[in-house]
Amino acid sequence: MPVDKTPNPPDIAAALRSVRWLLAAIIGLIFALTRLGETALVGLRPTTPLISALDPLFWGLLAAVAVWGVLSWAAGQEQRYRTAERRMLDEVQLAHQRLQVLYELNQRIASSATLDEVLDYAVTLPHELVGARAAAVILFDEQGRAFIARSSGLTEEQLTAARSAAGLRLDQPPPRKPETLTPRGAMPADLRGCLILPLVEGNDAPVGWIECYLSDPRDPASDASGALTPELTSLLITVGGEIAEAVQGSRRRAREIASLVALEQAITTERTRIARDLHDGVAQSLAFLRMRVALWEDWLEQEPERLREEFDALKVNLRRQIEELRRAIFALRPIELSQLGFAGALRRFVSEFADQQDWDLELELSDLPPDLPYALELAAFRFVQEALNNAAKHANARHVVVALRVVDGGLGIVVRDDGVGFDPGAQGELPGARLGLRQMRERAAALDGRLTILSRPGQGAEVRVWLPLRYARESAGVAGERVAP
């Protein structure tokens, strides 16, 4: 905290104490001499020689005692006033310094774009707040495990020794309020105490704590027993809440950025797939038809009877390309999860897709949990969409089954058709073959899930996907709002 450079006013009480004896003696002497003068001028004679000798001395001593008493009382009053004034100035200065700390804290937090910047500043605060010689910032990860995120003032070995001497462990929860710990053993680097500052905002769960290692366990803002004063406790609680909010905000922004990146990657992948399908399907077919049209111009004169067969083949080819374009257009439609809910949007998509392909559809969604996170809903929707696209392009199926249910602590997705089937092992050996399935497998692995393909030539195909609900719940805060791609 800043050092007070205000000059001290003159100490009037000390001045009064230093001159009271001299003034008392002078006034006493004056009174004694005055009494002698009065006696000589008036001509009064005391009754006895003893009274004649003691009378001036009595009045001089009485005057000296009175002056000394008045000056002592004035010095005491001045000292009490100075003490009260100094205490008030100290309180005002301390409040000003703490407001400066809070202002700087808010400014630094507002300007910190990443969690690293927040932690770099948080580890310096113990020195400003309580004069700590060393500090360590402990945070909880997404699984609730504590880890040392930052430390300063001590080496790794010294920090381990200091934490052991203070009885601190990473597997124990922090206190709800700031607390001073008495070491159970000798601490390194002449340290004699540790202050625990929990990082918690209101009644929320703590995000971690700060360990402040002190040379003297009694802070200037502590009482005689070393316990924290209410003022310092209130300041530390406020600081801990601000840092906790900053940590949570930084993590939230990081998750949002990661979600946006993943969303952009998913959109790019989807667009690339659709562009590739259009290029390999519709574009090549139309290019082939353009070459055939050049032959038809010659056949008009030479072989007109062949044109009927060509037109029949053209109608079949055009029907196939129209279906391919419809699939591509259907895939480009936005997912209506926010308007219809996951089950409603999936039911509409699958039903419309099946009608478009003239499939006999069997849909099972009755066992879906009501609280699926959006990240898992979006992933499941994409898996069903990709599996149906593959079935429409390759299976030549008549009956399709789509089922989603909870299996072994995860969401199980099954898409089965009665089409021509294929050999998954043989397909995997062909470069570029079944690219959609490979992308589905990579996406499942990225979500800590798994994908299984069951198929044989002539016996249909079944796509099975399993996604852990644990992962979904941990990443449920990735997107604060549901954004449809």
C-alpha positions, 0 to 999 in steps of 0.5 A: 500500500502507499506510504503516508508522506503527510508531515506531522503537526507539532506536538503541543502536548509534549511541549506543555509537559516539557515546560510545565515544571519550569512555568510552575516554578516561575509562577510559584516563585512569583507568588511567593515574592508577591506575598512577601511584598504584600506583607512588607507594604501592608505591614502585617506581621504573622503571629509567629516566626514560623508562620512568617517563614512558611506563609510565602512558601505556602502560597508559592507552592500552591500557585506552582501546583495549580499551574502544574495541574492546569498544564498537565490537564491541558497536555492530557487533553491535547494528547487525547485529541491528538490520539483521536485525530491520528486514529481518525486519520489512520482510518481514513488513510486505510480506507483510502488505500483499500479503495485504491486497491479495489479500484486498481483490482477492478481496472486490472480485471477489466483489462485482463483478456485471459486467465493468465493475466488475471492470475499474474495480477492475483499472485501480487495482491497478497503483498499489497494487502497484508505484506506477504513475502510469498503467495500461491494461487490454487484453482479447481479444474473442471473435474473439481481437482485443485492445482497450483496455478501461480506462485511467487516468492518461493521455489517449488521445494520451499512452497512444498515445505511451507504448505506441509508446515501449514498443514495444507493439502490440495484435496481439502476444501478452503474455508469460506472466509479468510483465515490465519493458520498457525504453522505446525512445524518450521517454515522455510525462508523465515516465514511464520504464518499463512493467511488463506484467502478463499476465491468465492463469490457470494454463496457460489462454490469456491473456484480456489484460494490464495495462500499468503505466506507472512513473516509476521503472522500478526498484520498491522490490521490484526488485533492483539491476538493476531486475528483479522480485524473485521475491516480487513476481513471485509476487504479480503472477502471483497477481493476474493469475490472479485478475483473469483468472478474474474477467473470464472469470466475468463474461463467462460470467455475461453469456452465461448471462444473455443465453442465459436472456433469449433462451430466455425470448424463444423460449418467449414467442414459441412460446407466443404462436404456439401461442395465436394458432394455437389462437385463429385455428383451434380457437377460431373453429371451435368458436365457429362450431359453437356458432352452427350448433348453434343452427340445428340446434335449429330444423331438428330440427322444420323440416328434419331431412333437412339434419342428416345433411349438417351432421353429416358436415361436423361430423365433418370439421371436428372431425377437422381441429380434433383434428389442430390440437390434436394439433399444438399439444400436440406442439409443447408437448412438451419437446425431449429433446436431453439424453436422446436427443442431437440426432440421436436427438431430431430423428429421433423428433420428425420421425418422430412428426410424420410419422406424425401427419400420415400423411406419407411421410417421407424423413429424412437426418441422416447428414452431421451433425457430431458436435460441434454446440454446443447453441445450434446444435442448439436453433436447428436443431430449432426451424427444422425444427419450424416448417417442419413445422408450416407444411407441416401447416397449409398444404401438404396434402402427402403426401411430406416430405423433411427433410435436415441436412448441413454446407454451406459451413462451416455447417449446412444445413437443408432441409424440402421437401414436395410440397403445394399450394405458394404464391407467396412474394412474394405471401404476403409482401405480405399482412399477417399471412400466413405469420407463422411463415416471417417469424419463421424469417427473423428468427431466422436473421438473428439467428444470422448465417444466412439463410433461403430459400423456394422454392415455386410454386403447385401445385409444393410448397415448400422451406425452406432454412436455413443457420447458420454453424458459426463463430457456434455455436462462438463462442457454445458457452459461452453455456449451461454446462448444457443446459436444455430449454425 
